[in-house]
Amino acid sequence: MTFSALLILAFGMSMDAFAVAIGKGAALQRPQLREALRTGLIFGVIETLTPLVGWSLGQFRYPLRCPLGSLDRFYPALLFRRTYAD
């Protein structure tokens, strides 16, 4: 992973964390410390596992992608079409 890709990923994850913090803060009137720590722990674990799962699936999928060559760029378009066709 290049440094620029890592920066883009970090920026996207931080924007996600900021949006969740705003939403959760708006939903709670007077959060207690225990609730804040619980929410932070749950969200931190999810934000840690998300890129790891994606990386693991990419590593598993890489040998399957090689025989198709340049057709791999069309996968997202096919998935989008299949999902939203109806």
C-alpha positions, 0 to 999 in steps of 0.5 A, a space after each residue: 500500500 502506497 503512502 498516498 493510499 494510506 493517507 486517503 484511507 486514514 482520511 476516509 476513516 476519520 471522516 466516518 468516525 467524526 460523523 458517528 461521533 456527531 450522531 451519537 453525541 446528538 442522540 445522547 442527552 447527558 452521556 455518562 463516562 461508562 457509555 462514552 467509553 463503551 461506545 468508543 470501544 465498540 466503534 474503535 474495534 469496528 474501525 480497526 477490523 474493517 480495513 483488516 477484513 478488506 485487506 484479508 479478502 483482497 489477499 485471498 481474492 488476488 490469485 483469482 483475479 490474475 487469470 481475468 487480466 484487465 477485466 477486473 476493473 469492470 467488477 464494481 460496475 457489474 455489481 452495481 448493475 446487478 444490485 440496482 437493476 430492479 
